[in-house]
């Protein structure tokens, strides 16, 4: 069992309140879809109101590193990878160092293990789970942040975002990238044609889905080939329905997956996953649909796309940018509806962790903790920073600005992705653990008890009891 300081301090956990959840959800509900006049769906070039052609203003001091070379490993692909490379390029420009991006595979801990065994670890790795940070520390791979990086982090991040990068009260991670994972994106033309309204509750979501179905369009697109999308579905339902304290307990395996609260959440999910013709391609089609395709098929095909809605985080915008749809007009978004008393606010993120300690790697961690670095990627779209000193005007459209403002306004009051808090064997490995159990449940949503039993068996093995 990981310590509470690994995933976030107990003090921080207890600070999440219904008021904060309501505020974040309310802020999004009021503003996300009331925009569209200044869209910039760029994903790989500098555009939008962020002023991408301007020289970034230096707010952080970096050392000269002429002749130094660094490798940075991450699982990012496509536009996300290309945009991050622009951030690395600015670091090169300011320091004189040479930085190489190393494409990694999931689970990244296994990828890093093979690199380390071969004597060629990357200098820095972007780890997508607090559990992975803890594993890297336990294996002796991760190195603590130095004074400069820690100071930059303390200046720019709320205590909650600092805490989830700690192990045994030592700072190991810089959460460079965040995600608001409580959003449902929809094809505006489909909603208009069907006469569907944005829902605020789960029952209203089911009503909107039926209205869209009656209009001749499949309601939901689900990227079931990527098991993490299914864990995100579950977490939003569970947090809203069971409440934050139960969420924290399940995240730490203090209650079992056979708990009645899990049964209730899975039964609720089955109201969509198990409804005939509610998911594009049916269960078999969804299980062959990877996340990027689940997005693009929602926003292609005119007013007859393969689906009217797709659930996932703010990063969906990167994939929408691959279509002709414009965020804020053709592609709109609403907060994940309240299943229980309040709407859920679930976040995720990727942290920079040093594997090879050096002046250059510490400088890179300092750079990634700065508003300078985050501002560069914010301008490119499809990115959200937990750095509170990134000006919201850097984001390229009103939708993204409001998502960013809501995240920062929430401060420490958020819940981190549950599967990312789990040991990677349970919460972060393709074809195993929670990912596989929920894929099997998508295939057979009637077998709630079987899904619970499998989830508990895998969780018990991963958590060690």
Order of alpha helices (4+ residues) and beta strands (2+ residues): alpha-alpha-alpha-beta-alpha-beta-alpha-beta-alpha-alpha-alpha-beta-beta-beta-beta-alpha-alpha-beta-alpha-alpha-alpha-alpha-alpha-beta-alpha-beta-beta-alpha-alpha-alpha-beta-alpha-alpha-alpha-alpha
